[in-house]
Amino acid sequence: MGIEIPKPFSQPICLVPDTRIAGTTHVDDIDELAPRLSVGERLALVREKDNKYDEWCIRVNTSAGGRLGFVLADINEIPARLMDGGKALYSEVNKVEKVGGWWKCVLSTSFEQKSHRFLSSIRSGPAQPF
């Protein structure tokens, strides 16, 4: 028996609702990768701390590991800091379209707080950290 306490951040938190993937024109196999993306598909984000052009660089990959491009440099600092602090971020595809000769891939970036366990019970006393 105990008291049920809701978990904080039990819903995903959207950090960036709608932004395009930068650098798709520099991806050799983008004409194969982009058409296979579907709305709602989760994309992997990989922090590139050693990137010489952008100290907050975040690479966007398909779930299978194919490189699609990067989170835009003008909005990547806060997501990068969260990743550096151990938060697991992900992106979801919002829209994919071919515009002239390049692929416009629009995504949102979010994070979910994972497995916070709270032990709260009148019988067992205060919560114990894990």
N, CA, C and O atoms as CSV, one atom per row, in Angstrom:
chain,resi,resn,atom,element,x,y,z
A,1,MET,N,N,0.836,-1.185,0.000
A,1,MET,CA,C,0.000,0.000,0.000
A,1,MET,C,C,0.871,1.234,0.000
A,1,MET,O,O,1.935,1.260,0.618
A,2,GLY,N,N,0.425,2.228,-0.679
A,2,GLY,CA,C,1.179,3.464,-0.714
A,2,GLY,C,C,0.384,4.558,-1.388
A,2,GLY,O,O,-0.766,4.367,-1.783
A,3,ILE,N,N,1.002,5.670,-1.507
A,3,ILE,CA,C,0.400,6.821,-2.158
A,3,ILE,C,C,0.940,6.891,-3.583
A,3,ILE,O,O,2.150,6.825,-3.798
A,4,GLU,N,N,0.052,7.023,-4.539
A,4,GLU,CA,C,0.448,7.127,-5.941
A,4,GLU,C,C,0.838,8.566,-6.247
A,4,GLU,O,O,0.016,9.475,-6.124
A,5,ILE,N,N,2.092,8.774,-6.647
A,5,ILE,CA,C,2.564,10.102,-6.997
A,5,ILE,C,C,2.871,10.104,-8.488
A,5,ILE,O,O,3.631,9.262,-8.967
A,6,PRO,N,N,2.273,11.064,-9.240
A,6,PRO,CA,C,2.541,11.089,-10.679
A,6,PRO,C,C,4.006,11.378,-10.971
A,6,PRO,O,O,4.666,12.127,-10.250
A,7,LYS,N,N,4.495,10.773,-12.034
A,7,LYS,CA,C,5.879,10.979,-12.454
A,7,LYS,C,C,6.003,12.331,-13.149
A,7,LYS,O,O,5.154,12.685,-13.967
A,8,PRO,N,N,7.052,13.089,-12.834
A,8,PRO,CA,C,7.249,14.329,-13.580
A,8,PRO,C,C,7.677,14.018,-15.014
A,8,PRO,O,O,8.358,13.024,-15.265
A,9,PHE,N,N,7.281,14.855,-15.924
A,9,PHE,CA,C,7.648,14.707,-17.334
A,9,PHE,C,C,7.243,13.335,-17.885
A,9,PHE,O,O,8.007,12.718,-18.628
A,10,SER,N,N,6.055,12.857,-17.528
A,10,SER,CA,C,5.644,11.553,-18.022
A,10,SER,C,C,5.220,11.611,-19.490
A,10,SER,O,O,5.019,10.573,-20.121
A,11,GLN,N,N,5.085,12.806,-20.026
A,11,GLN,CA,C,4.786,12.994,-21.442
A,11,GLN,C,C,6.035,13.541,-22.140
A,11,GLN,O,O,6.831,14.239,-21.512
A,12,PRO,N,N,6.217,13.236,-23.420
A,12,PRO,CA,C,7.353,13.825,-24.138
A,12,PRO,C,C,7.273,15.358,-24.112
A,12,PRO,O,O,6.183,15.929,-24.137
A,13,ILE,N,N,8.417,16.003,-24.062
A,13,ILE,CA,C,8.492,17.457,-24.097
A,13,ILE,C,C,9.087,17.855,-25.444
A,13,ILE,O,O,10.220,17.496,-25.763
A,14,CYS,N,N,8.315,18.597,-26.227
A,14,CYS,CA,C,8.777,19.038,-27.539
A,14,CYS,C,C,9.626,20.297,-27.355
A,14,CYS,O,O,9.142,21.317,-26.864
A,15,LEU,N,N,10.885,20.213,-27.750
A,15,LEU,CA,C,11.806,21.343,-27.641
A,15,LEU,C,C,11.769,22.228,-28.884
A,15,LEU,O,O,11.829,23.454,-28.789
A,16,VAL,N,N,11.670,21.598,-30.038
A,16,VAL,CA,C,11.658,22.312,-31.323
A,16,VAL,C,C,10.530,21.710,-32.157
A,16,VAL,O,O,10.664,20.589,-32.647
A,17,PRO,N,N,9.417,22.434,-32.327
A,17,PRO,CA,C,8.253,21.834,-32.987
A,17,PRO,C,C,8.366,21.628,-34.493
A,17,PRO,O,O,7.854,20.629,-34.997
A,18,ASP,N,N,9.000,22.507,-35.220
A,18,ASP,CA,C,9.032,22.399,-36.682
A,18,ASP,C,C,10.296,23.053,-37.220
A,18,ASP,O,O,10.417,24.278,-37.211
A,19,THR,N,N,11.222,22.256,-37.680
A,19,THR,CA,C,12.437,22.801,-38.283
A,19,THR,C,C,12.931,21.827,-39.343
A,19,THR,O,O,12.658,20.628,-39.276
A,20,ARG,N,N,13.646,22.343,-40.301
A,20,ARG,CA,C,14.152,21.468,-41.355
A,20,ARG,C,C,15.510,20.891,-40.963
A,20,ARG,O,O,16.204,21.418,-40.093
A,21,ILE,N,N,15.865,19.809,-41.622
A,21,ILE,CA,C,17.186,19.214,-41.437
A,21,ILE,C,C,18.156,19.987,-42.331
A,21,ILE,O,O,17.904,20.172,-43.522
A,22,ALA,N,N,19.264,20.433,-41.746
A,22,ALA,CA,C,20.279,21.165,-42.515
A,22,ALA,C,C,21.219,20.182,-43.208
A,22,ALA,O,O,21.483,19.093,-42.699
A,23,GLY,N,N,21.717,20.580,-44.372
A,23,GLY,CA,C,22.772,19.830,-45.043
A,23,GLY,C,C,22.335,18.640,-45.863
A,23,GLY,O,O,23.172,17.813,-46.224
A,24,THR,N,N,21.061,18.518,-46.170
A,24,THR,CA,C,20.612,17.355,-46.944
A,24,THR,C,C,21.236,17.318,-48.344
A,24,THR,O,O,21.387,16.240,-48.920
A,25,THR,N,N,21.597,18.478,-48.894
A,25,THR,CA,C,22.198,18.494,-50.232
A,25,THR,C,C,23.609,17.915,-50.240
A,25,THR,O,O,24.156,17.627,-51.305
A,26,HIS,N,N,24.199,17.743,-49.060
A,26,HIS,CA,C,25.557,17.193,-48.969
A,26,HIS,C,C,25.567,15.694,-48.641
A,26,HIS,O,O,26.629,15.110,-48.423
A,27,VAL,N,N,24.390,15.081,-48.607
A,27,VAL,CA,C,24.282,13.646,-48.309
A,27,VAL,C,C,24.202,12.896,-49.630
A,27,VAL,O,O,23.253,13.066,-50.395
A,28,ASP,N,N,25.209,12.064,-49.893
A,28,ASP,CA,C,25.309,11.372,-51.182
A,28,ASP,C,C,24.069,10.542,-51.525
A,28,ASP,O,O,23.608,10.561,-52.666
A,29,ASP,N,N,23.532,9.819,-50.548
A,29,ASP,CA,C,22.401,8.934,-50.839
A,29,ASP,C,C,21.050,9.491,-50.379
A,29,ASP,O,O,20.129,8.728,-50.085
A,30,ILE,N,N,20.935,10.827,-50.319
A,30,ILE,CA,C,19.691,11.444,-49.863
A,30,ILE,C,C,18.512,11.100,-50.776
A,30,ILE,O,O,17.378,11.003,-50.306
A,31,ASP,N,N,18.769,10.911,-52.089
A,31,ASP,CA,C,17.673,10.560,-53.001
A,31,ASP,C,C,17.129,9.164,-52.737
A,31,ASP,O,O,16.023,8.844,-53.171
A,32,GLU,N,N,17.877,8.337,-52.042
A,32,GLU,CA,C,17.395,7.015,-51.644
A,32,GLU,C,C,16.764,7.064,-50.248
A,32,GLU,O,O,15.757,6.401,-49.998
A,33,LEU,N,N,17.357,7.849,-49.337
A,33,LEU,CA,C,16.899,7.887,-47.948
A,33,LEU,C,C,15.619,8.699,-47.749
A,33,LEU,O,O,14.686,8.231,-47.098
A,34,ALA,N,N,15.569,9.901,-48.301
A,34,ALA,CA,C,14.446,10.808,-48.048
A,34,ALA,C,C,13.082,10.254,-48.463
A,34,ALA,O,O,12.129,10.376,-47.693
A,35,PRO,N,N,12.949,9.649,-49.648
A,35,PRO,CA,C,11.621,9.157,-50.039
A,35,PRO,C,C,11.098,8.033,-49.132
A,35,PRO,O,O,9.896,7.775,-49.089
A,36,ARG,N,N,12.005,7.373,-48.413
A,36,ARG,CA,C,11.587,6.275,-47.528
A,36,ARG,C,C,11.142,6.753,-46.146
A,36,ARG,O,O,10.610,5.969,-45.361
A,37,LEU,N,N,11.358,8.035,-45.845
A,37,LEU,CA,C,10.937,8.565,-44.547
A,37,LEU,C,C,9.420,8.702,-44.510
A,37,LEU,O,O,8.797,9.033,-45.518
A,38,SER,N,N,8.837,8.450,-43.361
A,38,SER,CA,C,7.388,8.599,-43.229
A,38,SER,C,C,7.063,9.501,-42.044
A,38,SER,O,O,7.789,9.528,-41.051
A,39,VAL,N,N,5.969,10.232,-42.164
A,39,VAL,CA,C,5.542,11.147,-41.108
A,39,VAL,C,C,5.357,10.360,-39.810
A,39,VAL,O,O,4.720,9.307,-39.794
A,40,GLY,N,N,5.922,10.888,-38.726
A,40,GLY,CA,C,5.844,10.231,-37.426
A,40,GLY,C,C,7.017,9.313,-37.125
A,40,GLY,O,O,7.184,8.869,-35.989
A,41,GLU,N,N,7.833,9.025,-38.139
A,41,GLU,CA,C,8.990,8.148,-37.938
A,41,GLU,C,C,9.997,8.809,-37.005
A,41,GLU,O,O,10.303,9.993,-37.140
A,42,ARG,N,N,10.505,8.029,-36.061
A,42,ARG,CA,C,11.531,8.538,-35.146
A,42,ARG,C,C,12.896,8.496,-35.798
A,42,ARG,O,O,13.262,7.522,-36.457
A,43,LEU,N,N,13.643,9.570,-35.604
A,43,LEU,CA,C,14.996,9.679,-36.122
A,43,LEU,C,C,15.969,9.773,-34.949
A,43,LEU,O,O,15.643,10.320,-33.896
A,44,ALA,N,N,17.149,9.237,-35.149
A,44,ALA,CA,C,18.165,9.251,-34.093
A,44,ALA,C,C,18.968,10.552,-34.160
A,44,ALA,O,O,19.273,11.054,-35.241
A,45,LEU,N,N,19.299,11.080,-32.992
A,45,LEU,CA,C,20.146,12.264,-32.893
A,45,LEU,C,C,21.472,11.855,-32.274
A,45,LEU,O,O,21.512,11.174,-31.249
A,46,VAL,N,N,22.556,12.282,-32.911
A,46,VAL,CA,C,23.894,11.925,-32.453
A,46,VAL,C,C,24.680,13.207,-32.219
A,46,VAL,O,O,24.861,14.014,-33.130
A,47,ARG,N,N,25.141,13.380,-30.997
A,47,ARG,CA,C,25.909,14.580,-30.644
A,47,ARG,C,C,27.325,14.459,-31.207
A,47,ARG,O,O,28.000,13.453,-30.989
A,48,GLU,N,N,27.769,15.483,-31.929
A,48,GLU,CA,C,29.123,15.519,-32.487
A,48,GLU,C,C,29.917,16.628,-31.786
A,48,GLU,O,O,30.053,17.732,-32.314
A,49,LYS,N,N,30.432,16.325,-30.604
A,49,LYS,CA,C,31.141,17.318,-29.787
A,49,LYS,C,C,32.419,17.822,-30.444
A,49,LYS,O,O,32.850,18.942,-30.170
A,50,ASP,N,N,33.030,17.019,-31.302
A,50,ASP,CA,C,34.307,17.390,-31.918
A,50,ASP,C,C,34.153,18.038,-33.291
A,50,ASP,O,O,35.142,18.195,-34.008
A,51,ASN,N,N,32.937,18.416,-33.671
A,51,ASN,CA,C,32.718,19.031,-34.978
A,51,ASN,C,C,33.420,20.391,-35.017
A,51,ASN,O,O,33.156,21.250,-34.175
A,52,LYS,N,N,34.306,20.587,-35.983
A,52,LYS,CA,C,35.112,21.819,-36.018
A,52,LYS,C,C,34.333,23.033,-36.512
A,52,LYS,O,O,34.797,24.162,-36.355
A,53,TYR,N,N,33.164,22.825,-37.102
A,53,TYR,CA,C,32.373,23.943,-37.619
A,53,TYR,C,C,31.299,24.415,-36.642
A,53,TYR,O,O,30.859,25.562,-36.716
A,54,ASP,N,N,30.875,23.545,-35.729
A,54,ASP,CA,C,29.763,23.875,-34.834
A,54,ASP,C,C,29.949,23.145,-33.508
A,54,ASP,O,O,29.858,21.919,-33.459
A,55,GLU,N,N,30.208,23.888,-32.435
A,55,GLU,CA,C,30.442,23.255,-31.131
A,55,GLU,C,C,29.198,22.570,-30.565
A,55,GLU,O,O,29.315,21.737,-29.666
A,56,TRP,N,N,28.001,22.909,-31.075
A,56,TRP,CA,C,26.752,22.300,-30.592
A,56,TRP,C,C,26.159,21.340,-31.623
A,56,TRP,O,O,24.955,21.086,-31.609
A,57,CYS,N,N,26.977,20.818,-32.498
A,57,CYS,CA,C,26.524,19.996,-33.619
A,57,CYS,C,C,25.765,18.734,-33.170
A,57,CYS,O,O,26.195,18.001,-32.280
A,58,ILE,N,N,24.618,18.519,-33.828
A,58,ILE,CA,C,23.823,17.303,-33.622
A,58,ILE,C,C,23.492,16.728,-35.001
A,58,ILE,O,O,22.823,17.374,-35.808
A,59,ARG,N,N,23.961,15.526,-35.255
A,59,ARG,CA,C,23.689,14.843,-36.524
A,59,ARG,C,C,22.334,14.157,-36.440
A,59,ARG,O,O,21.961,13.631,-35.391
A,60,VAL,N,N,21.595,14.163,-37.554
A,60,VAL,CA,C,20.299,13.484,-37.652
A,60,VAL,C,C,20.486,12.244,-38.508
A,60,VAL,O,O,20.925,12.329,-39.654
A,61,ASN,N,N,20.146,11.083,-37.940
A,61,ASN,CA,C,20.254,9.804,-38.649
A,61,ASN,C,C,18.890,9.145,-38.767
A,61,ASN,O,O,17.986,9.405,-37.973
A,62,THR,N,N,18.759,8.292,-39.765
A,62,THR,CA,C,17.583,7.429,-39.825
A,62,THR,C,C,17.676,6.430,-38.674
A,62,THR,O,O,18.725,6.314,-38.041
A,63,SER,N,N,16.614,5.723,-38.404
A,63,SER,CA,C,16.656,4.715,-37.339
A,63,SER,C,C,17.640,3.595,-37.683
A,63,SER,O,O,18.131,2.904,-36.791
A,64,ALA,N,N,17.929,3.414,-38.984
A,64,ALA,CA,C,18.893,2.394,-39.416
A,64,ALA,C,C,20.328,2.919,-39.441
A,64,ALA,O,O,21.256,2.169,-39.744
A,65,GLY,N,N,20.514,4.206,-39.125
A,65,GLY,CA,C,21.860,4.763,-39.053
A,65,GLY,C,C,22.309,5.590,-40.235
A,65,GLY,O,O,23.426,6.106,-40.230
A,66,GLY,N,N,21.468,5.733,-41.255
A,66,GLY,CA,C,21.840,6.550,-42.403
A,66,GLY,C,C,21.838,8.031,-42.066
A,66,GLY,O,O,20.893,8.523,-41.448
A,67,ARG,N,N,22.877,8.746,-42.460
A,67,ARG,CA,C,22.984,10.187,-42.157
A,67,ARG,C,C,22.069,10.987,-43.068
A,67,ARG,O,O,22.123,10.863,-44.292
A,68,LEU,N,N,21.216,11.821,-42.444
A,68,LEU,CA,C,20.311,12.689,-43.191
A,68,LEU,C,C,20.800,14.130,-43.229
A,68,LEU,O,O,20.528,14.850,-44.190
A,69,GLY,N,N,21.515,14.556,-42.200
A,69,GLY,CA,C,21.976,15.936,-42.108
A,69,GLY,C,C,22.165,16.316,-40.653
A,69,GLY,O,O,22.609,15.500,-39.845
A,70,PHE,N,N,21.823,17.571,-40.313
A,70,PHE,CA,C,22.084,18.097,-38.979
A,70,PHE,C,C,20.926,18.949,-38.481
A,70,PHE,O,O,20.155,19.494,-39.271
A,71,VAL,N,N,20.814,19.057,-37.161
A,71,VAL,CA,C,19.892,20.017,-36.561
A,71,VAL,C,C,20.455,21.399,-36.896
A,71,VAL,O,O,21.664,21.613,-36.809
A,72,LEU,N,N,19.596,22.327,-37.274
A,72,LEU,CA,C,20.046,23.663,-37.652
A,72,LEU,C,C,20.894,24.303,-36.554
A,72,LEU,O,O,20.564,24.213,-35.371
A,73,ALA,N,N,21.986,24.947,-36.956
A,73,ALA,CA,C,22.928,25.538,-36.008
A,73,ALA,C,C,22.316,26.649,-35.165
A,73,ALA,O,O,22.760,26.879,-34.041
A,74,ASP,N,N,21.304,27.346,-35.684
A,74,ASP,CA,C,20.737,28.451,-34.910
A,74,ASP,C,C,19.763,28.003,-33.814
A,74,ASP,O,O,19.290,28.833,-33.037
A,75,ILE,N,N,19.462,26.708,-33.742
A,75,ILE,CA,C,18.552,26.228,-32.685
A,75,ILE,C,C,19.097,24.997,-31.954
A,75,ILE,O,O,18.353,24.352,-31.215
A,76,ASN,N,N,20.365,24.660,-32.138
A,76,ASN,CA,C,20.844,23.387,-31.589
A,76,ASN,C,C,21.522,23.475,-30.216
A,76,ASN,O,O,21.829,22.436,-29.632
A,77,GLU,N,N,21.761,24.661,-29.689
A,77,GLU,CA,C,22.518,24.756,-28.434
A,77,GLU,C,C,21.784,24.112,-27.258
A,77,GLU,O,O,22.380,23.317,-26.530
A,78,ILE,N,N,20.518,24.433,-27.059
A,78,ILE,CA,C,19.797,23.862,-25.907
A,78,ILE,C,C,19.653,22.350,-26.036
A,78,ILE,O,O,19.936,21.639,-25.072
A,79,PRO,N,N,19.218,21.816,-27.209
A,79,PRO,CA,C,19.192,20.355,-27.329
A,79,PRO,C,C,20.565,19.714,-27.089
A,79,PRO,O,O,20.651,18.664,-26.452
A,80,ALA,N,N,21.645,20.341,-27.596
A,80,ALA,CA,C,22.994,19.791,-27.408
A,80,ALA,C,C,23.365,19.780,-25.921
A,80,ALA,O,O,23.931,18.804,-25.429
A,81,ARG,N,N,23.049,20.856,-25.215
A,81,ARG,CA,C,23.345,20.908,-23.775
A,81,ARG,C,C,22.581,19.827,-23.017
A,81,ARG,O,O,23.117,19.210,-22.097
A,82,LEU,N,N,21.332,19.603,-23.405
A,82,LEU,CA,C,20.551,18.538,-22.764
A,82,LEU,C,C,21.175,17.173,-23.040
A,82,LEU,O,O,21.268,16.337,-22.141
A,83,MET,N,N,21.601,16.949,-24.278
A,83,MET,CA,C,22.258,15.681,-24.618
A,83,MET,C,C,23.556,15.525,-23.830
A,83,MET,O,O,23.858,14.441,-23.331
A,84,ASP,N,N,24.323,16.609,-23.720
A,84,ASP,CA,C,25.568,16.564,-22.956
A,84,ASP,C,C,25.306,16.259,-21.488
A,84,ASP,O,O,26.155,15.692,-20.801
A,85,GLY,N,N,24.116,16.643,-21.008
A,85,GLY,CA,C,23.734,16.376,-19.629
A,85,GLY,C,C,23.103,15.001,-19.428
A,85,GLY,O,O,22.639,14.683,-18.333
A,86,GLY,N,N,23.086,14.191,-20.479
A,86,GLY,CA,C,22.599,12.825,-20.342
A,86,GLY,C,C,21.169,12.584,-20.778
A,86,GLY,O,O,20.671,11.467,-20.631
A,87,LYS,N,N,20.492,13.586,-21.306
A,87,LYS,CA,C,19.117,13.401,-21.771
A,87,LYS,C,C,19.119,12.737,-23.147
A,87,LYS,O,O,19.943,13.053,-24.005
A,88,ALA,N,N,18.198,11.829,-23.334
A,88,ALA,CA,C,18.053,11.136,-24.619
A,88,ALA,C,C,17.020,11.882,-25.456
A,88,ALA,O,O,15.828,11.844,-25.153
A,89,LEU,N,N,17.471,12.553,-26.497
A,89,LEU,CA,C,16.586,13.283,-27.390
A,89,LEU,C,C,16.355,12.487,-28.664
A,89,LEU,O,O,17.159,11.633,-29.037
A,90,TYR,N,N,15.254,12.781,-29.317
A,90,TYR,CA,C,14.940,12.147,-30.586
A,90,TYR,C,C,14.174,13.143,-31.439
A,90,TYR,O,O,13.660,14.137,-30.926
A,91,SER,N,N,14.096,12.891,-32.701
A,91,SER,CA,C,13.293,13.709,-33.604
A,91,SER,C,C,12.268,12.828,-34.288
A,91,SER,O,O,12.433,11.613,-34.385
A,92,GLU,N,N,11.207,13.461,-34.760
A,92,GLU,CA,C,10.179,12.781,-35.539
A,92,GLU,C,C,9.967,13.543,-36.835
A,92,GLU,O,O,10.003,14.773,-36.864
A,93,VAL,N,N,9.748,12.799,-37.894
A,93,VAL,CA,C,9.508,13.395,-39.211
A,93,VAL,C,C,8.116,14.020,-39.221
A,93,VAL,O,O,7.130,13.373,-38.869
A,94,ASN,N,N,8.049,15.294,-39.631
A,94,ASN,CA,C,6.762,15.987,-39.780
A,94,ASN,C,C,6.335,16.090,-41.241
A,94,ASN,O,O,5.146,16.060,-41.561
A,95,LYS,N,N,7.337,16.213,-42.128
A,95,LYS,CA,C,7.033,16.415,-43.546
A,95,LYS,C,C,8.290,16.129,-44.365
A,95,LYS,O,O,9.401,16.437,-43.935
A,96,VAL,N,N,8.109,15.545,-45.534
A,96,VAL,CA,C,9.214,15.319,-46.470
A,96,VAL,C,C,8.714,15.687,-47.864
A,96,VAL,O,O,7.687,15.186,-48.323
A,97,GLU,N,N,9.453,16.566,-48.526
A,97,GLU,CA,C,9.074,16.929,-49.894
A,97,GLU,C,C,10.304,17.334,-50.687
A,97,GLU,O,O,11.267,17.873,-50.143
A,98,LYS,N,N,10.252,17.067,-51.970
A,98,LYS,CA,C,11.339,17.477,-52.860
A,98,LYS,C,C,11.001,18.871,-53.379
A,98,LYS,O,O,9.946,19.083,-53.977
A,99,VAL,N,N,11.904,19.815,-53.143
A,99,VAL,CA,C,11.710,21.202,-53.561
A,99,VAL,C,C,12.821,21.520,-54.559
A,99,VAL,O,O,13.979,21.702,-54.183
A,100,GLY,N,N,12.456,21.581,-55.810
A,100,GLY,CA,C,13.472,21.771,-56.846
A,100,GLY,C,C,14.423,20.587,-56.829
A,100,GLY,O,O,14.001,19.450,-57.041
A,101,GLY,N,N,15.709,20.843,-56.578
A,101,GLY,CA,C,16.691,19.767,-56.565
A,101,GLY,C,C,17.097,19.293,-55.180
A,101,GLY,O,O,18.041,18.511,-55.059
A,102,TRP,N,N,16.406,19.745,-54.117
A,102,TRP,CA,C,16.811,19.306,-52.773
A,102,TRP,C,C,15.616,18.785,-51.982
A,102,TRP,O,O,14.463,19.108,-52.270
A,103,TRP,N,N,15.925,17.974,-50.980
A,103,TRP,CA,C,14.899,17.384,-50.127
A,103,TRP,C,C,14.700,18.255,-48.897
A,103,TRP,O,O,15.644,18.524,-48.154
A,104,LYS,N,N,13.469,18.692,-48.690
A,104,LYS,CA,C,13.104,19.441,-47.487
A,104,LYS,C,C,12.500,18.444,-46.510
A,104,LYS,O,O,11.391,17.949,-46.709
A,105,CYS,N,N,13.245,18.158,-45.456
A,105,CYS,CA,C,12.805,17.228,-44.422
A,105,CYS,C,C,12.554,18.028,-43.147
A,105,CYS,O,O,13.482,18.595,-42.570
A,106,VAL,N,N,11.302,18.072,-42.714
A,106,VAL,CA,C,10.912,18.852,-41.545
A,106,VAL,C,C,10.712,17.903,-40.383
A,106,VAL,O,O,10.089,16.850,-40.523
A,107,LEU,N,N,11.251,18.289,-39.225
A,107,LEU,CA,C,11.150,17.422,-38.053
A,107,LEU,C,C,10.836,18.222,-36.796
A,107,LEU,O,O,10.940,19.448,-36.780
A,108,SER,N,N,10.454,17.512,-35.751
A,108,SER,CA,C,10.324,18.089,-34.410
A,108,SER,C,C,11.291,17.331,-33.513
A,108,SER,O,O,11.569,16.154,-33.742
A,109,THR,N,N,11.798,18.008,-32.497
A,109,THR,CA,C,12.762,17.395,-31.584
A,109,THR,C,C,12.205,17.417,-30.172
A,109,THR,O,O,11.745,18.450,-29.687
A,110,SER,N,N,12.254,16.256,-29.515
A,110,SER,CA,C,11.662,16.093,-28.184
A,110,SER,C,C,12.548,15.245,-27.292
A,110,SER,O,O,13.525,14.643,-27.738
A,111,PHE,N,N,12.177,15.215,-26.011
A,111,PHE,CA,C,12.783,14.240,-25.111
A,111,PHE,C,C,11.749,13.752,-24.130
A,111,PHE,O,O,10.771,14.435,-23.827
A,112,GLU,N,N,11.991,12.547,-23.638
A,112,GLU,CA,C,11.142,11.938,-22.623
A,112,GLU,C,C,12.008,11.633,-21.416
A,112,GLU,O,O,13.136,11.158,-21.549
A,113,GLN,N,N,11.475,11.908,-20.251
A,113,GLN,CA,C,12.178,11.535,-19.025
A,113,GLN,C,C,11.910,10.049,-18.812
A,113,GLN,O,O,10.754,9.632,-18.748
A,114,LYS,N,N,12.951,9.263,-18.704
A,114,LYS,CA,C,12.806,7.813,-18.576
A,114,LYS,C,C,12.963,7.357,-17.131
A,114,LYS,O,O,13.791,7.885,-16.388
A,115,SER,N,N,12.190,6.408,-16.758
A,115,SER,CA,C,12.249,5.611,-15.543
A,115,SER,C,C,12.645,6.353,-14.274
A,115,SER,O,O,13.654,6.045,-13.639
A,116,HIS,N,N,11.840,7.319,-13.930
A,116,HIS,CA,C,11.943,7.891,-12.590
A,116,HIS,C,C,11.123,6.990,-11.677
A,116,HIS,O,O,9.931,6.786,-11.907
A,117,ARG,N,N,11.740,6.469,-10.675
A,117,ARG,CA,C,11.001,5.623,-9.751
A,117,ARG,C,C,10.908,6.331,-8.411
A,117,ARG,O,O,11.910,6.744,-7.828
A,118,PHE,N,N,9.708,6.453,-7.954
A,118,PHE,CA,C,9.485,7.077,-6.666
A,118,PHE,C,C,8.904,6.035,-5.732
A,118,PHE,O,O,7.870,5.433,-6.021
A,119,LEU,N,N,9.563,5.830,-4.631
A,119,LEU,CA,C,9.032,4.943,-3.612
A,119,LEU,C,C,8.396,5.825,-2.570
A,119,LEU,O,O,9.079,6.524,-1.822
A,120,SER,N,N,7.097,5.786,-2.530
A,120,SER,CA,C,6.406,6.618,-1.572
A,120,SER,C,C,5.333,5.788,-0.910
A,120,SER,O,O,4.380,5.342,-1.550
A,121,SER,N,N,5.498,5.596,0.335
A,121,SER,CA,C,4.538,4.804,1.077
A,121,SER,C,C,4.541,5.249,2.520
A,121,SER,O,O,5.584,5.561,3.093
A,122,ILE,N,N,3.386,5.271,3.081
A,122,ILE,CA,C,3.281,5.624,4.497
A,122,ILE,C,C,4.039,4.605,5.323
A,122,ILE,O,O,4.650,4.950,6.334
A,123,ARG,N,N,4.002,3.344,4.896
A,123,ARG,CA,C,4.651,2.280,5.649
A,123,ARG,C,C,6.167,2.258,5.468
A,123,ARG,O,O,6.899,1.992,6.421
A,124,SER,N,N,6.642,2.535,4.262
A,124,SER,CA,C,8.063,2.362,4.017
A,124,SER,C,C,8.901,3.615,4.274
A,124,SER,O,O,10.130,3.545,4.247
A,125,GLY,N,N,8.271,4.736,4.519
A,125,GLY,CA,C,9.019,5.948,4.834
A,125,GLY,C,C,9.349,6.749,3.589
A,125,GLY,O,O,8.707,6.574,2.554
A,126,PRO,N,N,10.346,7.630,3.673
A,126,PRO,CA,C,10.657,8.522,2.547
A,126,PRO,C,C,11.238,7.780,1.348
A,126,PRO,O,O,11.753,6.667,1.452
A,127,ALA,N,N,11.130,8.448,0.218
A,127,ALA,CA,C,11.647,7.864,-1.042
A,127,ALA,C,C,13.156,7.660,-0.940
A,127,ALA,O,O,13.872,8.450,-0.326
A,128,GLN,N,N,13.618,6.568,-1.565
A,128,GLN,CA,C,15.038,6.243,-1.593
A,128,GLN,C,C,15.585,6.530,-2.988
A,128,GLN,O,O,14.958,6.139,-3.973
A,129,PRO,N,N,16.730,7.200,-3.108
A,129,PRO,CA,C,17.296,7.459,-4.442
A,129,PRO,C,C,17.842,6.196,-5.072
A,129,PRO,O,O,18.239,5.267,-4.369
A,130,PHE,N,N,17.862,6.158,-6.398
A,130,PHE,CA,C,18.427,5.030,-7.145
A,130,PHE,C,C,19.670,5.464,-7.834
A,130,PHE,O,O,20.306,4.665,-8.521
